[in-house]
Amino acid sequence: MKEINYTHLPLIALRAFESAGRLGTMTAAAEELCVTPSAVSRQIRQLEKRLGVALFSGSKHKPILTAQGSILLPTLSSAMLQMLAGVNSVRAASQDIVNVSCLSTFAMRWLIPRLYRFTEQYPDIDIRLSTTSIDNVKPNNHDVVIGVNPKKVVIDDNQTILFAEKIGPVMSPSLLTLKGKRCAENIKDVNDMRDIGMLQTRTRMGIWDEWCQQLEHVVPMTSSGTFEHYYFTLEAVLSGLGACIVPEHLVIDDLKSQRLLAPLGFVESSYHYTVSRPSSTLSTPHQGANYFVRWLSEQSYT
């Protein structure tokens, strides 16, 4: 098969696929890209024809990523973030630039889909977003840092609590159908989940035990696989490979669209999310950073 030269990459089609894959529907992608759903579908069909593989299966109203689509999506989303960072780096110096750091999954599954709201309100403020792992935050290199901290740790004067993290088990409706399990409405407590395989994330291996401790009820679960990051774990859950314990804000859009179910709801964990202005930047007035912090504090995370 002839390889696609980078100079001939179908960027419009790739953008349409990335948006549809991340948001879950052609309609949502169309709204994000300011085009019609049929235009998004047409671009994706052209991309599939060019690649020679199917990227989605199922109906056009509830498309499901194929194995090939699941491989392409995270790489493409990461590339889009890098392109965004590159474009932002060469924008006019006269703009009010705010360098923001946050965890990668938080950026991809919560912040980026809502960032247009801030841009609409403050069109002259340029948000330069960079992502990091939980162990690699370098606050002094940024104007604003969004992080997660144990509740027992006293926060600094330059930090503001955004919200208390809530965690709970989520699963795809197809998991219950494909494996012949009881319907979600009949899952009333943790014991009803014994036969459902639990997917884990390497960066948060203890979250199942933490959730059980919050419920004061310990139930052993069968592990169905471990993934490097939450983004990959959630893609596996959406594909019906198992269930996982996840922070509610990372799946709020999937719950609203019923791509995922949370039959047991969510309970507060021992963590909360914070936003901070690193001390090295506080001495310099930065109105754009102040606006962004205030906007974050006003958002609903559920």
Secondary structure, DSSP 8 states (H G I E B T S, - for coil): -----GGG--HHHHHHHHHHHHHSSHHHHHHHHTS-HHHHHHHHHHHHHHHTS--EES-SSS-EE-HHHHHHHHHHHHHHHHHHHHHHHTS-TTSEEEEEEEEHHHIIIIIHHHHHHHHHH-TTEEEEEEEE-TT---GGG-SEEEEEEETTS---TTEEEEEEEEEEEEB-HHHHHHTT---GGG--SGGGGTTS-EEEEGGGTTHHHHHHHHHT------EEEEESSHHHHHHHHHTTS-BEEEEGGGTHHHHHTTSSB-TT--EEEEEEEEEE--HHHHTS--HHHHHHHHHHHH----
